[in-house]
Amino acid sequence: MGYGNSCTLSASILFSTSSGRAGKKSIFVLFSTLSTVTIYFFSGLCPALLGGFLYYTAAKLFTILTLIWMAVFVLLCFVYYPMYHHCYSYSVGGKQIRVSRGVVYSQTDVVYVRNLQYTTLSQTPLQRLMDLATLRLHAAGGVVQLYCIPYEEARLLRIQLGKKMEVEYAAGDDH
């Protein structure tokens, strides 16, 4: 059974609604980006803008650095983070779970079902509002997380992995 999506670099990644899951994930990415923008705007960007423009004649360097910082911030919020969420995918095979992520550098984590110790399912308030969840797979070598997947899919995947873990442990006891 395969899950996930593929990584494509597109300018309209915030508005991709090819399936119900992609639409919910895109809305979550949009809300998390907007909340990040709001926090940073009121905590640092707004005072920096006011300070830079009020003292423009006396501190041109400060204004230039503020504008550069703003450009980097906007690129991170509206380009990199949505692309990162878009490039995040996972698949569940017979004996392994594969999680791929990354925009500039790609990273793939593989967890074998026989190495799983337990799983946890959690939701933040924003994820609860959007019916999404995070599934953490605790294995012998570390923890792998599946972010922003539909709650019902995460719950069923957790049950399915629990049954596979029981089968693996039972097969290991026979030898």
N, C-alpha and C positions, 0 to 999 in steps of 0.2 A: 504494500500500500504506500503510495508516494504522496507527499505533501510538499508545500512550499511554492516558491516562484523563482524565476530566473532573473539575473541581473542584466538590465538594459539601461543605457544612459539616455534618458529622455528628458526634455524640458518640461513635459507635462506630467511628471511623476506624482505630483500632489493630487491630481485629479483622475488618476487611472481607476476606472471602475469596471474592469473586465469581469469580475465576479463579486459576489457579496463580501467575501473575505477581503479582497483587495480594496474594496470601497471602504470597509470599516477600518482597515489598517491605514489607508490614506487619510481618513478623517482623524484617526488617532495621532498620526504623524503631524497633521496640520495643527491640531489642538496643542500637542506638546511643544511644537515650534512656536506657536503664538504665546503660550504661557512663558516659555523661555525668553522670548523677545520682550514681553511685558516686564518680567523681573529685571532683566539687564537694562532695559530702557530707563526704568525709574530708579535703579540703584546706581548706575554709573554713566549711562549715555546722556541722559537729560542734563545733569549737572556739567558734564564735560562740554556738551554743546553750548550751553549758556555761558560757561566760562570762556570758551574759545571765541564765541562771537562778541561777547561784551568787551573783551580785551584784544580784539583783532589787530588793532594798530600796534599794540605793545608786544604782542606775543604771536607772531605769525607762525613760528615753528610749532608752538603748542596747538594751534588750529590745524596745521597740516598733519601733525601726528594724530590728532583726534579724528580727522577725516579718514586717514588711513586705517585707524583702528575700527572706525564705523564700517568701512568697506569690508574688512576682514570679517567682522561680526555678521554682517548681512550675508556674506557668502557662506559662512558656516551655518547660519540658521536656515536659509532658504535654498541652499544648493547641496551642501555636503550632508547634513543630517537627513533630509528626505532621501537622498541617494543611498545613504547607508541603510536606512530602513527598507528601501526598495531592493537592495542587493542582498538582504538577509533572507536565507532560505534554509529549509531543513527537509530531510526525507527519512522515512522509517522503512527499513528493509526487514528481512527475515530475522537476522541476528545482530543488526547494528542500526544505530541512529546517526545520521550525518548532518552536521550543522555547518553552513557556509555563510561567511559574511565578509564585508570589507569593500571599500571603494578604491582606494589607492593600492593597498596591500590586501590580498585576499587570504583568508584563513579558513581552514576546514578542520572541524573537530569531529572525530568519530568515537562513539561510545558503543561498546559491545554489550549486548543485553546480559551476558554472563558476568560482566563486571559491575552491573548496577547493584547498588545497595538499597536505595530507596528513592522515592520521588516526592516532590512537594509541589503543590499548586497554590499560587497566590494571586491576589488582585489588588491593585492600588485603587483609590477612589475613582480616578479617571478611567481606569480599565473597567471597573464595575459599571460605571455609567455607560460605557460603550460595549459592554458584554465581551470583554477581552480578558486574557489571563497570561501569566508567566508560569511555565512548567520548568522546574529545576530537576535535573537528573543527577543524583549524587552517585558517583562511581568510585571505584577503587583509586583512580588517578586524579580525581578532582570533581568539579561541578560544571555541568554544561547547562545553559539556560535557553529555553525557547521563548522568545519575547512576543508579545502582542498577537497571540493566536486566539481565535474565538474560544470562549469559555467552554462551550459544549464539546468542541473538538479536543481541547486540552483535557477535559475530564474523561472522555472516551479513550484518548491516547494513554492516559495514566492507568486506566483500568486494563487496557490491552497490554501495556508494558508490565503491569503487575502479574498478569496471567503468564506472560512469557518468562518472567523472572522465576515464578513458581515451577514452571516446566524445566527451566535450566537447572535450578537447584535440585529438583527431583532427579533429573538425569545425572547430575554430579554425584548424588548420594549413592546411586546404583553402582558406580565404578569403584 
